[in-house]
């Protein structure tokens, strides 16, 4: 985004964004939505099913790893430049 716009956005929204950046925005939005829905609804169901079936109990660790990775990724995102993190508050 920084390279495409020659700096951080000056306004809220996507006005003035190049076509490729808008496509990136749509793809990222769809991906994040699917990941959120998977995490909130599907992963807990998978964990429950794996806990109920004795042969699958060893698979729970992978779902737990997914859930543990989320706060780690959120913490790592906070290392981004301040202007990138808070540009919409300006």
C-alpha positions in Angstrom: 0.0 0.0 0.0 2.8 2.4 0.9 4.6 1.8 -2.4 1.4 1.9 -4.5 0.3 5.2 -3.0 3.8 6.7 -2.5 3.0 7.1 1.2 0.3 6.2 3.6 -3.3 7.0 2.7 -4.4 10.6 3.4 -8.1 9.8 3.7 -10.3 7.0 4.9 -11.6 4.7 2.2 -10.2 3.5 -1.1 -10.7 6.6 -3.2 -7.7 7.0 -5.5 -6.4 3.4 -5.0 -5.0 1.7 -8.1 -7.0 -1.2 -9.6 -4.5 -3.8 -8.3 -4.7 -2.4 -4.8 -8.5 -2.6 -4.9 -8.3 -6.2 -6.0 -5.8 -6.9 -3.2 -8.3 -5.3 -0.8 -11.2 -7.5 -2.0 -9.1 -10.7 -1.8 -7.8 -9.9 1.6 -11.3 -9.1 2.9 -12.7 -12.4 1.6 -9.7 -14.3 3.1 -10.0 -12.7 6.5 -13.8 -13.2 6.6 -13.4 -16.9 5.7 -10.6 -17.3 8.3 -12.8 -15.6 11.0 -15.8 -17.8 10.2 -13.7 -20.9 10.2 -12.1 -20.0 13.6 -15.3 -19.0 15.3 -17.6 -21.7 14.1 -15.8 -24.6 12.5 -12.6 -25.0 14.7 -14.5 -25.4 18.0 -16.8 -28.0 16.3 -13.7 -29.9 15.0 -12.1 -29.8 18.5 -15.3 -31.2 20.1 -15.6 -34.0 17.5 -11.9 -34.8 17.9 -12.3 -35.0 21.7 -15.3 -37.2 21.4 -13.7 -39.8 19.1 -10.8 -41.4 20.9 -8.8 -42.2 17.7 -8.9 -38.5 16.7 -7.8 -37.0 20.1 -4.2 -36.6 18.9 -5.5 -34.2 16.2 -6.7 -31.6 18.8 -3.2 -30.2 19.1 -3.4 -28.9 15.5 -6.7 -27.0 16.1 -5.3 -25.6 19.4 -2.1 -24.5 17.5 -4.4 -22.6 15.1 -6.2 -20.9 18.0 -2.9 -20.0 19.8 -1.4 -18.6 16.6 -4.1 -15.9 16.4 -3.0 -13.8 19.4 0.6 -14.3 18.4 -0.2 -13.0 14.9 -2.1 -10.1 16.3 0.8 -9.2 18.6 3.2 -9.3 15.6 0.9 -7.0 13.6 1.3 -4.4 16.3 5.0 -4.1 15.3 3.9 -2.3 12.1 4.7 1.4 11.7 2.4 3.7 13.7 1.2 5.5 10.6 0.1 2.2 9.1 -1.7 1.0 12.2 -3.6 4.2 13.0 -4.0 6.0 9.7 -7.8 5.9 9.9 -7.8 7.8 13.2 -6.4 11.0 11.6 
